[in-house]
Amino acid sequence: MSSINLTHHFLIAMPSMADPYFSKTLTYICEHNDQGALGLVVNRPIDMTLQALFERLSLHAARSRDCADAPIYFGGPVQTDRGFVLHAPAGDWQATLRGARSRSASPPRRTSSRRSGAARARSRCW
């Protein structure tokens, strides 16, 4: 029996799902292979903005003013000591996973992680 690879697919929680972490969620599967899977919940904002996250981490970003009020999202209940960023290709960082090319003209998304906070910033700011 062949296995299904869900990399670059979305999982939509069924309406009857009672699990508090995944009820009513949309999860992007960044990587799925025989060693496991990495997915990010992409529709659950937390009470934090990109500007507040940068201040908390003592980071400065030249373009952050354009999207200082962008929301940060809860990525899921696993590895809460790590933050993940969905972003357009801007460089190859040590922990970057290459995303799938979309059907539109936009470039593929990538997922990078940084050990800090349990939040993700949206790619439109980068």
SULPENOR-V285782 format. One record per residue. N is the residue number from 1. NEAR is the number of other C-alpha atoms within 8 Angstrom. Layout:
BEGIN
{{N;NEAR} {N;NEAR}}
END
This chain:
BEGIN
{{1;2} {2;3} {3;4} {4;4} {5;6} {6;9} {7;9} {8;10} {9;8} {10;9} {11;8} {12;8} {13;10} {14;7} {15;6} {16;4} {17;9} {18;6} {19;6} {20;5} {21;6} {22;9} {23;11} {24;9} {25;11} {26;11} {27;12} {28;12} {29;15} {30;14} {31;11} {32;12} {33;8} {34;4} {35;5} {36;6} {37;9} {38;8} {39;10} {40;10} {41;13} {42;11} {43;8} {44;9} {45;8} {46;8} {47;6} {48;8} {49;11} {50;14} {51;11} {52;8} {53;9} {54;10} {55;9} {56;7} {57;7} {58;6} {59;7} {60;7} {61;5} {62;5} {63;8} {64;11} {65;6} {66;6} {67;10} {68;9} {69;7} {70;11} {71;12} {72;14} {73;13} {74;12} {75;13} {76;9} {77;6} {78;4} {79;6} {80;9} {81;8} {82;12} {83;14} {84;13} {85;11} {86;12} {87;13} {88;10} {89;9} {90;5} {91;4} {92;6} {93;6} {94;4} {95;7} {96;10} {97;9} {98;8} {99;10} {100;7} {101;8} {102;8} {103;5} {104;4} {105;5} {106;7} {107;8} {108;11} {109;12} {110;12} {111;13} {112;12} {113;10} {114;8} {115;7} {116;8} {117;8} {118;12} {119;11} {120;12} {121;12} {122;11} {123;9} {124;5} {125;9} {126;6}}
END
